[in-house]
Amino acid sequence: MTDVTSTSAILAAREHQRSASRIGWSWLIPTLYILFLMVPIYWLLNMSFKTTNEILGGLTLWPHRFTLASYREIFTDATWYNGYRNSISYVTLNMVISVTAALPAAYAFSRYRFVGDKHLFFWLLTNRMAPPAVFALPFFQLYSAIGLFDTPIAVALAHCLFNVPLAVWILEGFMSGVPKEIDETAYIDGYSFPKFFVKIFMPLIASGIGVTAFFCFMFSWVELLLAKTLTSVAAKPIAAVMTRTASTSGYELGLLAAAGVLTLIPGAVVIYFVRNYIAKGFALGRV
Amino acid sequence: MEKTLNNRAWFMVLPVLLLVAFNAVIPLMTVVNYSVQETFGGNVFFFHGVGWFQDVLQSDRFHAALGRQLVFTFSILFIEVPLGVVIALAMPRRGVWVSVCLVLMALPLLIPWNVVGAIWNIFALPDIGLLGHTLNAIGIDYNYTRHPGDAWFTIILMDVWHWTSLVVLLAYAGLISIPDAYYQAAKIDAASRWSVFRYIQLPKMKRVLTIAILLRFMDSFMIYTEPAVLTGGGPGNSTTFLSIDLVKVALGQFDLGPAAAMSIIYFLIVLLMSWVFYTLMMRNEEQS
């Protein structure tokens, strides 16, 4: 008995040594990678706190004359802060529409066989593959024709083109991980389908719904080509306000940088909330 | 999972079907409509048959853009996929550092694409950007707005910066799903680091890596905003990828017929290649 414990103790100690030596160098790779990711972001941040003179005057590694002037301009100018409001409103709208529509569809794909299911699933995915550049002009005509041009709803609906298929794909992955016996037991217990779905099934895949909402947010927030094509004044997203300012008022790098920094914040907040599910989420629930 | 046959499931799919059909079928029909018509202005159109398709397929401009697109897509796949796997293997498996790594790594994925272009635009400026200034200071004549090679270097570096994290997160998700028992068994067999990777980790990552390659392929083939902001397709046409060329033709020159024909050919190429990837992925899934 003592022999066994001592052998396993030696094994454990050896293992400890080995893993310690492995940790010795392996932390370096992620650290270098994160450093590589952060340097350009630091440069943007650095630029946003500088005066225009300092930016154009030459290379400085940190702001020598620290100023919040660029941020002040953004928060006092209506075109700027309305841009944020517009972006947030169509992104939220899109998130709600996509997840709501995708929930029953994903359930159908994960639980039932029906005529043409595989073809339908692939057809949905093809829309995730459609280059937005292909759709820019027809979308402009379509949404002008139905009188939705330059509204957040137009952008929210247009982004459904790639977000709904993605939402179905991710949710289907998470739902397939829930054993079918749970559905059957609930039906035997006398639950109706809507009651079962809302009361039992949705709480079971809550993390999947969160992750899906995160992805809809992400792809709607980062897309610009369609958002820019479908808006002119009233619903212009922040990202499009940036390009306009950059091209018309010349070289206002400080302002551009400050606006850029502000677009990072919503993303960072959202990542923080889903951090524990993020890896599984990126695998679309299929690991 | 054994699925039951139930054709009423179509009703559950209906909302998605209507939503996507509205956004996909109507615009696609508009594009098809334009692609077979010719106009001399004044909103008068007449049938042109497959003329535009022949023009596009024979034009050197389209071939050049397609060639640049393929070089770009395959370069970033060859860099990002191995790099992402290496980083995922080196990441800590538990503890507080996991969250820190994941949050910081995911950050570039949530930056609006034109802001990504703007960040690199500022970062790579030869006189006042850190990257451009440093390269010039160590004696490399670097200017991404003037030298095509530098423009390519900057765009590829930007894409690696932007998207490698996606591969890392996917590979990492695959790795943490491997039960500890597998590693213990490997230890008993005194397996080398390489055989652990080759026979345990790689097979377990196969599925998520296929998703990674599929997503990276589709998105890099559609890339528009980032290079448009960074280089605008220049210098000259050296970084004009398919989407940039398409927007130039459609919204710049307003040549609707050729633009529509080009859209359809472009879409079919993406579709065909994605179908190949998708079929391979599904076959893998059925095997496992």
Interface residues (C-beta under 8 A of the other chain):
Chain A: E15 S26 W27 L28 I29 P30 Y33 I34 F36 L37 M38 V39 P40 I41 W43 L44 M47 I55 L56 G58 L59 L61 I97 T100 A101 A102 P104 A105 Y107 A108 F109 S110 R111 Y112 R113 F114 V115 D117 L120 F122 L124 L125 T126 N127 R128 M129 A130 P131 P132 A133 V134 F135 A136 L137 P138 F139 Q141 L142 L157 A158 C160 L161 V164 P165 V168 S176 K180 M218 W221 V222 E223 L224 L225 I238 A239 M242 T243 A246 L253 L256 A257 G260 T263 L264 P266 G267 A268 V270 I271 Y272 R275 N276 I278 A279 K280 F282 A283 L284 R286 V287
Chain B: M1 E2 K3 T4 L5 N6 N7 R8 A9 W10 M12 V13 P15 V16 L17 L19 V20 F22 N23 A24 I26 P27 L28 T30 V31 V86 I87 L89 A90 M91 P92 S99 C101 L102 V103 L104 M105 A106 L107 P108 L109 L110 I111 P112 W113 N114 V115 A118 I119 W120 I122 F123 D127 I128 G129 L130 L131 H133 W161 T164 S165 L166 V168 L169 L170 Y172 A173 G174 I176 S177 K187 R207 V208 I211 M218 F221 M222 Y224 T225 V229 L242 S243 L246 V247 A250 L251 L256 A259 S263 Y266 F267 V270 L271 S274 W275 Y278
